[in-house]
Amino acid sequence: EIVLTQSPGTLSLSPGEGGTLSCRASQRITSTYLAWYQHKPGQAPRLLIYSASSRATGIPDRFSGSGSGTDFTLTISRLEPEDVAVYFCQQYGSSPLTFGGGTKVEIK
Amino acid sequence: QVQLQESGPGLVKTSETLSLTCTVSGGSISSNDFYWSWIREVPGKGLEWIGNIHSAGTTYYNPPLKSRATLSLDRSGDQFSLSLSSVSVADTAVYYCARVQYGYGNNWIDPWGQGTLVTVSS
């Protein structure tokens, strides 16, 4: 199975600051079959990005995704207080579906 | 807007069967456009996909859980269920139900339920 490793474990940003989250795969992911999710405590995880770079419906344009092969990134261009959450990636290029361990984004 | 809600016992005894139900509102599980999925988050281990079921009844399971997991549909109630047999403390987790896009290359997950904590204890 494809193992997804996310870094950093925690990202501390000031409001308005931008940051980059990384998701690295143990083997090449077919096409760009990778998604990103936002998960706040007590809430359902929320789809942000699919196909590596397509924003889901209603997702602000300060969230963007890129990458291919084994290296993918999620960029938050200007952190808002409501963006505090855990962000995780998921690959769906091969079975079984697998997930990264998550990056916690906090306010500095 | 489709919403999913998990329900079931929060405490299960070791060696027994864990049973959870997911109720879908705002949509039909009979749609051919989606799989219906169970995913769990084990403390300290992260997220683990358990399996998918399509409206046609076709099932797909994560190999480590395949021998113990069973997914089923109740079309009349727009519900789908998970049974996990012979549970141990290692099955203690938050269990999520979710909808997965159908078709190869489309298997992102949207939406998810809020999750339900199931504790396995003797």
Boltz contact constraints between the chains, C-beta under 6 A:
constraints:
  - contact:
      token1: [A, 33]
      token2: [B, 105]
      max_distance: 6.0
  - contact:
      token1: [A, 35]
      token2: [B, 108]
      max_distance: 6.0
  - contact:
      token1: [A, 44]
      token2: [B, 112]
      max_distance: 6.0
  - contact:
      token1: [A, 44]
      token2: [B, 113]
      max_distance: 6.0
  - contact:
      token1: [A, 44]
      token2: [B, 114]
      max_distance: 6.0
  - contact:
      token1: [A, 45]
      token2: [B, 112]
      max_distance: 6.0
  - contact:
      token1: [A, 47]
      token2: [B, 110]
      max_distance: 6.0
  - contact:
      token1: [A, 50]
      token2: [B, 108]
      max_distance: 6.0
  - contact:
      token1: [A, 92]
      token2: [B, 107]
      max_distance: 6.0
  - contact:
      token1: [A, 96]
      token2: [B, 49]
      max_distance: 6.0
  - contact:
      token1: [A, 96]
      token2: [B, 62]
      max_distance: 6.0
  - contact:
      token1: [A, 97]
      token2: [B, 49]
      max_distance: 6.0
  - contact:
      token1: [A, 99]
      token2: [B, 47]
      max_distance: 6.0
  - contact:
      token1: [A, 101]
      token2: [B, 46]
      max_distance: 6.0
